[in-house]
Amino acid sequence: MEQIADEKPGGVLTGRVALVTGGASGIGRATALLFARAGAAVVISDIDEAAGAQVAQEIVEGGGRAFFERADVTSTSDCARVAERAVREFGGIDILFNNAGIIRRASVLELSEEDWDRVMDVNVKSMFLMSRLVIPIMVKGGGGSIINTASGWGLVGGPQAAAYCASKGAVVLLTKAMAVDHGAQKIRVNCICPGDTDTRMLRDEARQLGEPEDRFLAESARRPLGRMGKAEEIAQAALYLASNASSFVTGTALVVDGGGLAGSV
Protein backbone atom coordinates (compact mmCIF):
# COMPACT_ATOMS: atom_id res chain seq x y z
CA MET A 1 0.00 0.00 0.00
CA GLU A 2 2.74 2.44 0.95
CA GLN A 3 4.61 1.70 -2.28
CA ILE A 4 1.53 2.14 -4.44
CA ALA A 5 0.88 5.60 -2.99
CA ASP A 6 4.46 6.62 -3.77
CA GLU A 7 4.67 5.26 -7.31
CA LYS A 8 5.71 7.63 -10.06
CA PRO A 9 2.64 8.28 -12.24
CA GLY A 10 4.60 8.86 -15.44
CA GLY A 11 3.01 11.04 -18.08
CA VAL A 12 -0.55 9.70 -18.03
CA LEU A 13 -1.94 13.26 -17.93
CA THR A 14 0.58 14.88 -20.27
CA GLY A 15 -1.03 17.58 -22.37
CA ARG A 16 -4.07 17.94 -20.12
CA VAL A 17 -5.19 20.80 -17.92
CA ALA A 18 -6.60 20.04 -14.47
CA LEU A 19 -8.53 22.40 -12.20
CA VAL A 20 -8.48 21.46 -8.51
CA THR A 21 -10.72 23.28 -6.03
CA GLY A 22 -9.75 23.18 -2.38
CA GLY A 23 -6.23 22.62 -3.66
CA ALA A 24 -4.32 24.38 -0.89
CA SER A 25 -4.32 21.53 1.62
CA GLY A 26 -5.25 17.94 2.34
CA ILE A 27 -6.62 15.83 -0.48
CA GLY A 28 -6.68 18.77 -2.89
CA ARG A 29 -3.03 19.59 -2.34
CA ALA A 30 -1.95 15.96 -2.69
CA THR A 31 -3.97 15.62 -5.90
CA ALA A 32 -2.64 18.83 -7.44
CA LEU A 33 0.92 17.65 -6.84
CA LEU A 34 0.19 14.17 -8.20
CA PHE A 35 -1.57 15.50 -11.30
CA ALA A 36 1.44 17.72 -11.98
CA ARG A 37 3.82 14.76 -11.64
CA ALA A 38 1.59 12.91 -14.10
CA GLY A 39 2.17 15.69 -16.65
CA ALA A 40 -0.90 17.93 -16.27
CA ALA A 41 -0.88 21.69 -16.12
CA VAL A 42 -2.65 22.43 -12.84
CA VAL A 43 -4.95 25.26 -11.80
CA ILE A 44 -5.28 25.48 -8.02
CA SER A 45 -8.23 27.24 -6.44
CA ASP A 46 -8.79 27.87 -2.73
CA ILE A 47 -9.58 30.64 -0.24
CA ASP A 48 -6.22 30.09 1.50
CA GLU A 49 -4.04 32.30 -0.64
CA ALA A 50 -0.70 31.64 1.05
CA ALA A 51 -1.02 27.86 1.09
CA GLY A 52 -2.46 27.71 -2.43
CA ALA A 53 0.32 29.84 -3.86
CA GLN A 54 2.84 27.58 -2.15
CA VAL A 55 1.41 24.49 -3.87
CA ALA A 56 1.62 26.18 -7.26
CA GLN A 57 5.17 27.30 -6.55
CA GLU A 58 6.17 23.77 -5.57
CA ILE A 59 4.85 22.47 -8.88
CA VAL A 60 6.61 25.15 -10.92
CA GLU A 61 9.89 24.66 -9.07
CA GLY A 62 9.62 20.96 -9.87
CA GLY A 63 9.42 21.74 -13.58
CA GLY A 64 5.64 21.65 -13.93
CA ARG A 65 3.06 24.21 -15.00
CA ALA A 66 0.65 25.64 -12.46
CA PHE A 67 -0.93 28.76 -11.10
CA PHE A 68 -3.03 29.60 -8.07
CA GLU A 69 -6.19 31.68 -8.22
CA ARG A 70 -7.91 32.63 -4.98
CA ALA A 71 -11.63 31.94 -5.21
CA ASP A 72 -14.70 31.39 -3.07
CA VAL A 73 -16.27 28.44 -4.89
CA THR A 74 -19.75 29.48 -3.73
CA SER A 75 -19.42 32.64 -5.85
CA THR A 76 -20.34 32.47 -9.54
CA SER A 77 -18.03 35.36 -10.39
CA ASP A 78 -15.08 33.78 -8.58
CA CYS A 79 -15.63 30.44 -10.31
CA ALA A 80 -15.88 32.20 -13.67
CA ARG A 81 -12.62 34.04 -13.05
CA VAL A 82 -10.80 30.78 -12.34
CA ALA A 83 -12.19 29.03 -15.42
CA GLU A 84 -11.48 32.00 -17.68
CA ARG A 85 -7.88 32.24 -16.50
CA ALA A 86 -7.39 28.50 -17.06
CA VAL A 87 -8.51 28.90 -20.67
CA ARG A 88 -6.44 32.04 -21.14
CA GLU A 89 -3.20 30.62 -19.75
CA PHE A 90 -3.45 26.89 -20.51
CA GLY A 91 -5.92 26.75 -23.40
CA GLY A 92 -8.77 24.79 -21.80
CA ILE A 93 -9.80 22.45 -18.99
CA ASP A 94 -9.74 18.67 -19.39
CA ILE A 95 -10.08 17.60 -15.75
CA LEU A 96 -12.17 19.20 -13.01
CA PHE A 97 -11.66 18.00 -9.45
CA ASN A 98 -14.51 19.49 -7.39
CA ASN A 99 -12.85 18.91 -4.05
CA ALA A 100 -13.55 21.96 -1.87
CA GLY A 101 -15.54 21.02 1.20
CA ILE A 102 -16.23 21.70 4.87
CA ILE A 103 -17.82 19.85 7.78
CA ARG A 104 -19.90 20.91 10.74
CA ARG A 105 -20.36 18.18 13.35
CA ALA A 106 -23.86 18.63 14.73
CA SER A 107 -27.31 17.05 14.71
CA VAL A 108 -30.26 18.89 13.19
CA LEU A 109 -31.21 20.11 16.68
CA GLU A 110 -27.73 21.55 17.29
CA LEU A 111 -27.07 22.92 13.81
CA SER A 112 -27.68 26.58 13.03
CA GLU A 113 -29.44 27.56 9.82
CA GLU A 114 -26.34 29.52 8.85
CA ASP A 115 -24.11 26.45 9.22
CA TRP A 116 -26.57 24.27 7.27
CA ASP A 117 -26.55 26.77 4.39
CA ARG A 118 -22.77 27.12 4.45
CA VAL A 119 -22.17 23.36 4.31
CA MET A 120 -24.63 22.91 1.45
CA ASP A 121 -23.17 25.88 -0.44
CA VAL A 122 -19.54 24.80 -0.18
CA ASN A 123 -20.09 21.06 -0.58
CA VAL A 124 -22.83 20.99 -3.23
CA LYS A 125 -23.61 24.37 -4.80
CA SER A 126 -19.93 24.92 -5.59
CA MET A 127 -19.89 21.77 -7.74
CA PHE A 128 -22.95 22.95 -9.64
CA LEU A 129 -21.42 26.39 -10.23
CA MET A 130 -17.98 25.19 -11.33
CA SER A 131 -19.29 22.33 -13.45
CA ARG A 132 -21.75 24.62 -15.21
CA LEU A 133 -18.84 26.83 -16.24
CA VAL A 134 -16.36 24.08 -17.10
CA ILE A 135 -18.57 21.67 -19.06
CA PRO A 136 -18.88 23.98 -22.11
CA ILE A 137 -15.09 24.31 -22.10
CA MET A 138 -14.71 20.54 -22.03
CA VAL A 139 -17.23 20.15 -24.84
CA LYS A 140 -15.16 22.46 -27.02
CA GLY A 141 -12.09 20.40 -26.19
CA GLY A 142 -13.74 17.11 -27.12
CA GLY A 143 -14.58 15.82 -23.65
CA GLY A 144 -13.13 15.52 -20.17
CA SER A 145 -13.32 14.05 -16.69
CA ILE A 146 -15.11 15.57 -13.71
CA ILE A 147 -14.33 14.15 -10.28
CA ASN A 148 -16.34 15.16 -7.22
CA THR A 149 -15.30 14.57 -3.63
CA ALA A 150 -18.16 12.88 -1.79
CA SER A 151 -17.69 10.75 1.34
CA GLY A 152 -18.46 7.40 2.88
CA TRP A 153 -21.04 9.42 4.78
CA GLY A 154 -22.67 10.19 1.45
CA LEU A 155 -23.58 6.49 1.28
CA VAL A 156 -24.37 5.78 4.94
CA GLY A 157 -25.31 8.10 7.79
CA GLY A 158 -22.99 9.18 10.57
CA PRO A 159 -23.49 10.69 14.04
CA GLN A 160 -23.67 14.43 14.63
CA ALA A 161 -23.06 15.27 10.97
CA ALA A 162 -26.53 15.88 9.55
CA ALA A 163 -25.63 18.66 7.11
CA TYR A 164 -22.41 16.98 6.02
CA CYS A 165 -24.13 13.64 5.35
CA ALA A 166 -26.94 15.39 3.46
CA SER A 167 -24.46 17.33 1.36
CA LYS A 168 -22.32 14.34 0.46
CA GLY A 169 -25.37 12.24 -0.35
CA ALA A 170 -26.35 15.03 -2.73
CA VAL A 171 -22.89 14.90 -4.31
CA VAL A 172 -23.27 11.18 -5.05
CA LEU A 173 -26.60 11.66 -6.84
CA LEU A 174 -25.47 14.87 -8.56
CA THR A 175 -22.52 12.88 -9.91
CA LYS A 176 -24.80 10.19 -11.33
CA ALA A 177 -27.19 12.71 -12.87
CA MET A 178 -24.33 14.60 -14.53
CA ALA A 179 -22.89 11.36 -15.86
CA VAL A 180 -26.23 10.60 -17.52
CA ASP A 181 -26.57 14.11 -18.94
CA HIS A 182 -23.08 14.53 -20.34
CA GLY A 183 -21.89 11.09 -21.40
CA ALA A 184 -22.83 11.81 -25.02
CA GLN A 185 -20.46 14.79 -24.88
CA LYS A 186 -17.60 12.46 -23.89
CA ILE A 187 -17.52 13.86 -20.37
CA ARG A 188 -17.14 11.29 -17.60
CA VAL A 189 -18.37 12.23 -14.13
CA ASN A 190 -17.44 10.22 -11.04
CA CYS A 191 -17.06 10.81 -7.35
CA ILE A 192 -14.70 9.54 -4.67
CA CYS A 193 -16.06 8.52 -1.26
CA PRO A 194 -13.08 8.70 1.11
CA GLY A 195 -13.09 7.30 4.59
CA ASP A 196 -11.38 9.14 7.44
CA THR A 197 -8.23 10.66 5.98
CA ASP A 198 -5.43 12.27 7.98
CA THR A 199 -6.02 15.92 7.08
CA ARG A 200 -6.46 19.21 8.89
CA MET A 201 -10.23 18.92 8.41
CA LEU A 202 -10.36 15.57 10.18
CA ARG A 203 -8.44 16.97 13.14
CA ASP A 204 -10.80 19.94 13.24
CA GLU A 205 -13.68 17.52 13.74
CA ALA A 206 -12.20 16.52 17.09
CA ARG A 207 -12.21 20.17 18.12
CA GLN A 208 -15.81 20.63 17.00
CA LEU A 209 -16.91 17.61 19.02
CA GLY A 210 -14.82 18.59 22.05
CA GLU A 211 -12.92 15.30 21.97
CA PRO A 212 -9.19 14.75 22.59
CA GLU A 213 -7.51 14.61 19.19
CA ASP A 214 -5.52 11.45 19.90
CA ARG A 215 -8.63 9.53 20.97
CA PHE A 216 -10.61 10.81 17.99
CA LEU A 217 -7.89 9.80 15.54
CA ALA A 218 -7.56 6.37 17.15
CA GLU A 219 -11.29 5.84 16.67
CA SER A 220 -10.95 6.97 13.03
CA ALA A 221 -8.46 4.15 12.45
CA ARG A 222 -10.96 1.45 13.48
CA ARG A 223 -11.48 -0.23 10.11
CA PRO A 224 -10.28 -3.47 8.48
CA LEU A 225 -6.94 -2.01 7.40
CA GLY A 226 -6.40 -0.66 10.91
CA ARG A 227 -5.47 2.91 10.02
CA MET A 228 -6.67 6.18 8.57
CA GLY A 229 -6.13 6.99 4.94
CA LYS A 230 -3.49 9.34 3.60
CA ALA A 231 -4.29 12.26 1.35
CA GLU A 232 -1.89 10.82 -1.21
CA GLU A 233 -3.93 7.61 -1.36
CA ILE A 234 -7.13 9.50 -2.16
CA ALA A 235 -5.15 11.41 -4.80
CA GLN A 236 -4.28 8.10 -6.46
CA ALA A 237 -8.00 7.40 -6.85
CA ALA A 238 -8.48 10.84 -8.39
CA LEU A 239 -5.62 10.15 -10.81
CA TYR A 240 -7.27 6.91 -11.88
CA LEU A 241 -10.57 8.67 -12.57
CA ALA A 242 -8.81 11.50 -14.41
CA SER A 243 -6.77 9.21 -16.65
CA ASN A 244 -7.53 6.94 -19.59
CA ALA A 245 -7.27 3.96 -17.23
CA SER A 246 -10.90 4.71 -16.29
CA SER A 247 -12.09 5.42 -19.84
CA PHE A 248 -15.26 3.29 -19.43
CA VAL A 249 -16.03 4.46 -15.89
CA THR A 250 -18.69 7.10 -15.33
CA GLY A 251 -21.45 7.69 -12.80
CA THR A 252 -19.66 5.71 -10.12
CA ALA A 253 -19.03 6.42 -6.44
CA LEU A 254 -15.58 5.00 -5.73
CA VAL A 255 -15.18 4.12 -2.05
CA VAL A 256 -11.62 4.56 -0.76
CA ASP A 257 -11.88 3.93 2.96
CA GLY A 258 -9.69 1.06 4.12
CA GLY A 259 -12.76 -1.16 4.38
CA GLY A 260 -14.70 1.14 6.68
CA LEU A 261 -17.99 0.51 4.91
CA ALA A 262 -17.31 -3.14 4.08
CA GLY A 263 -19.42 -4.41 6.97
CA SER A 264 -22.23 -1.89 6.56
CA VAL A 265 -25.67 -3.11 5.64
C-alpha positions as CSV (number, residue, x, y, z in Angstrom):
1,M,0.0,0.0,0.0
2,E,2.7,2.4,0.9
3,Q,4.6,1.7,-2.3
4,I,1.5,2.1,-4.4
5,A,0.9,5.6,-3.0
6,D,4.5,6.6,-3.8
7,E,4.7,5.3,-7.3
8,K,5.7,7.6,-10.1
9,P,2.6,8.3,-12.2
10,G,4.6,8.9,-15.4
11,G,3.0,11.0,-18.1
12,V,-0.5,9.7,-18.0
13,L,-1.9,13.3,-17.9
14,T,0.6,14.9,-20.3
15,G,-1.0,17.6,-22.4
16,R,-4.1,17.9,-20.1
17,V,-5.2,20.8,-17.9
18,A,-6.6,20.0,-14.5
19,L,-8.5,22.4,-12.2
20,V,-8.5,21.5,-8.5
21,T,-10.7,23.3,-6.0
22,G,-9.7,23.2,-2.4
23,G,-6.2,22.6,-3.7
24,A,-4.3,24.4,-0.9
25,S,-4.3,21.5,1.6
26,G,-5.2,17.9,2.3
27,I,-6.6,15.8,-0.5
28,G,-6.7,18.8,-2.9
29,R,-3.0,19.6,-2.3
30,A,-2.0,16.0,-2.7
31,T,-4.0,15.6,-5.9
32,A,-2.6,18.8,-7.4
33,L,0.9,17.7,-6.8
34,L,0.2,14.2,-8.2
35,F,-1.6,15.5,-11.3
36,A,1.4,17.7,-12.0
37,R,3.8,14.8,-11.6
38,A,1.6,12.9,-14.1
39,G,2.2,15.7,-16.6
40,A,-0.9,17.9,-16.3
41,A,-0.9,21.7,-16.1
42,V,-2.7,22.4,-12.8
43,V,-5.0,25.3,-11.8
44,I,-5.3,25.5,-8.0
45,S,-8.2,27.2,-6.4
46,D,-8.8,27.9,-2.7
47,I,-9.6,30.6,-0.2
48,D,-6.2,30.1,1.5
49,E,-4.0,32.3,-0.6
50,A,-0.7,31.6,1.0
51,A,-1.0,27.9,1.1
52,G,-2.5,27.7,-2.4
53,A,0.3,29.8,-3.9
54,Q,2.8,27.6,-2.2
55,V,1.4,24.5,-3.9
56,A,1.6,26.2,-7.3
57,Q,5.2,27.3,-6.6
58,E,6.2,23.8,-5.6
59,I,4.8,22.5,-8.9
60,V,6.6,25.1,-10.9
61,E,9.9,24.7,-9.1
62,G,9.6,21.0,-9.9
63,G,9.4,21.7,-13.6
64,G,5.6,21.7,-13.9
65,R,3.1,24.2,-15.0
66,A,0.7,25.6,-12.5
67,F,-0.9,28.8,-11.1
68,F,-3.0,29.6,-8.1
69,E,-6.2,31.7,-8.2
70,R,-7.9,32.6,-5.0
71,A,-11.6,31.9,-5.2
72,D,-14.7,31.4,-3.1
73,V,-16.3,28.4,-4.9
74,T,-19.7,29.5,-3.7
75,S,-19.4,32.6,-5.8
76,T,-20.3,32.5,-9.5
77,S,-18.0,35.4,-10.4
78,D,-15.1,33.8,-8.6
79,C,-15.6,30.4,-10.3
80,A,-15.9,32.2,-13.7
81,R,-12.6,34.0,-13.0
82,V,-10.8,30.8,-12.3
83,A,-12.2,29.0,-15.4
84,E,-11.5,32.0,-17.7
85,R,-7.9,32.2,-16.5
86,A,-7.4,28.5,-17.1
87,V,-8.5,28.9,-20.7
88,R,-6.4,32.0,-21.1
89,E,-3.2,30.6,-19.8
90,F,-3.5,26.9,-20.5
91,G,-5.9,26.7,-23.4
92,G,-8.8,24.8,-21.8
93,I,-9.8,22.5,-19.0
94,D,-9.7,18.7,-19.4
95,I,-10.1,17.6,-15.8
96,L,-12.2,19.2,-13.0
97,F,-11.7,18.0,-9.4
98,N,-14.5,19.5,-7.4
99,N,-12.9,18.9,-4.1
100,A,-13.6,22.0,-1.9
101,G,-15.5,21.0,1.2
102,I,-16.2,21.7,4.9
103,I,-17.8,19.8,7.8
104,R,-19.9,20.9,10.7
105,R,-20.4,18.2,13.3
106,A,-23.9,18.6,14.7
107,S,-27.3,17.1,14.7
108,V,-30.3,18.9,13.2
109,L,-31.2,20.1,16.7
110,E,-27.7,21.5,17.3
111,L,-27.1,22.9,13.8
112,S,-27.7,26.6,13.0
113,E,-29.4,27.6,9.8
114,E,-26.3,29.5,8.9
115,D,-24.1,26.4,9.2
116,W,-26.6,24.3,7.3
117,D,-26.5,26.8,4.4
118,R,-22.8,27.1,4.4
119,V,-22.2,23.4,4.3
120,M,-24.6,22.9,1.4
121,D,-23.2,25.9,-0.4
122,V,-19.5,24.8,-0.2
123,N,-20.1,21.1,-0.6
124,V,-22.8,21.0,-3.2
125,K,-23.6,24.4,-4.8
126,S,-19.9,24.9,-5.6
127,M,-19.9,21.8,-7.7
128,F,-23.0,23.0,-9.6
129,L,-21.4,26.4,-10.2
130,M,-18.0,25.2,-11.3
131,S,-19.3,22.3,-13.4
132,R,-21.8,24.6,-15.2
133,L,-18.8,26.8,-16.2
134,V,-16.4,24.1,-17.1
135,I,-18.6,21.7,-19.1
136,P,-18.9,24.0,-22.1
137,I,-15.1,24.3,-22.1
138,M,-14.7,20.5,-22.0
139,V,-17.2,20.1,-24.8
140,K,-15.2,22.5,-27.0
141,G,-12.1,20.4,-26.2
142,G,-13.7,17.1,-27.1
143,G,-14.6,15.8,-23.6
144,G,-13.1,15.5,-20.2
145,S,-13.3,14.1,-16.7
146,I,-15.1,15.6,-13.7
147,I,-14.3,14.1,-10.3
148,N,-16.3,15.2,-7.2
149,T,-15.3,14.6,-3.6
150,A,-18.2,12.9,-1.8
151,S,-17.7,10.7,1.3
152,G,-18.5,7.4,2.9
153,W,-21.0,9.4,4.8
154,G,-22.7,10.2,1.4
155,L,-23.6,6.5,1.3
156,V,-24.4,5.8,4.9
157,G,-25.3,8.1,7.8
158,G,-23.0,9.2,10.6
159,P,-23.5,10.7,14.0
160,Q,-23.7,14.4,14.6
161,A,-23.1,15.3,11.0
162,A,-26.5,15.9,9.5
163,A,-25.6,18.7,7.1
164,Y,-22.4,17.0,6.0
165,C,-24.1,13.6,5.3
166,A,-26.9,15.4,3.5
167,S,-24.5,17.3,1.4
168,K,-22.3,14.3,0.5
169,G,-25.4,12.2,-0.4
170,A,-26.4,15.0,-2.7
171,V,-22.9,14.9,-4.3
172,V,-23.3,11.2,-5.0
173,L,-26.6,11.7,-6.8
174,L,-25.5,14.9,-8.6
175,T,-22.5,12.9,-9.9
176,K,-24.8,10.2,-11.3
177,A,-27.2,12.7,-12.9
178,M,-24.3,14.6,-14.5
179,A,-22.9,11.4,-15.9
180,V,-26.2,10.6,-17.5
181,D,-26.6,14.1,-18.9
182,H,-23.1,14.5,-20.3
183,G,-21.9,11.1,-21.4
184,A,-22.8,11.8,-25.0
185,Q,-20.5,14.8,-24.9
186,K,-17.6,12.5,-23.9
187,I,-17.5,13.9,-20.4
188,R,-17.1,11.3,-17.6
189,V,-18.4,12.2,-14.1
190,N,-17.4,10.2,-11.0
191,C,-17.1,10.8,-7.3
192,I,-14.7,9.5,-4.7
193,C,-16.1,8.5,-1.3
194,P,-13.1,8.7,1.1
195,G,-13.1,7.3,4.6
196,D,-11.4,9.1,7.4
197,T,-8.2,10.7,6.0
198,D,-5.4,12.3,8.0
199,T,-6.0,15.9,7.1
200,R,-6.5,19.2,8.9
201,M,-10.2,18.9,8.4
202,L,-10.4,15.6,10.2
203,R,-8.4,17.0,13.1
204,D,-10.8,19.9,13.2
205,E,-13.7,17.5,13.7
206,A,-12.2,16.5,17.1
207,R,-12.2,20.2,18.1
208,Q,-15.8,20.6,17.0
209,L,-16.9,17.6,19.0
210,G,-14.8,18.6,22.0
211,E,-12.9,15.3,22.0
212,P,-9.2,14.8,22.6
213,E,-7.5,14.6,19.2
214,D,-5.5,11.5,19.9
215,R,-8.6,9.5,21.0
216,F,-10.6,10.8,18.0
217,L,-7.9,9.8,15.5
218,A,-7.6,6.4,17.1
219,E,-11.3,5.8,16.7
220,S,-11.0,7.0,13.0
221,A,-8.5,4.2,12.5
222,R,-11.0,1.4,13.5
223,R,-11.5,-0.2,10.1
224,P,-10.3,-3.5,8.5
225,L,-6.9,-2.0,7.4
226,G,-6.4,-0.7,10.9
227,R,-5.5,2.9,10.0
228,M,-6.7,6.2,8.6
229,G,-6.1,7.0,4.9
230,K,-3.5,9.3,3.6
231,A,-4.3,12.3,1.4
232,E,-1.9,10.8,-1.2
233,E,-3.9,7.6,-1.4
234,I,-7.1,9.5,-2.2
235,A,-5.1,11.4,-4.8
236,Q,-4.3,8.1,-6.5
237,A,-8.0,7.4,-6.8
238,A,-8.5,10.8,-8.4
239,L,-5.6,10.1,-10.8
240,Y,-7.3,6.9,-11.9
241,L,-10.6,8.7,-12.6
242,A,-8.8,11.5,-14.4
243,S,-6.8,9.2,-16.7
244,N,-7.5,6.9,-19.6
245,A,-7.3,4.0,-17.2
246,S,-10.9,4.7,-16.3
247,S,-12.1,5.4,-19.8
248,F,-15.3,3.3,-19.4
249,V,-16.0,4.5,-15.9
250,T,-18.7,7.1,-15.3
251,G,-21.4,7.7,-12.8
252,T,-19.7,5.7,-10.1
253,A,-19.0,6.4,-6.4
254,L,-15.6,5.0,-5.7
255,V,-15.2,4.1,-2.0
256,V,-11.6,4.6,-0.8
257,D,-11.9,3.9,3.0
258,G,-9.7,1.1,4.1
259,G,-12.8,-1.2,4.4
260,G,-14.7,1.1,6.7
261,L,-18.0,0.5,4.9
262,A,-17.3,-3.1,4.1
263,G,-19.4,-4.4,7.0
264,S,-22.2,-1.9,6.6
265,V,-25.7,-3.1,5.6
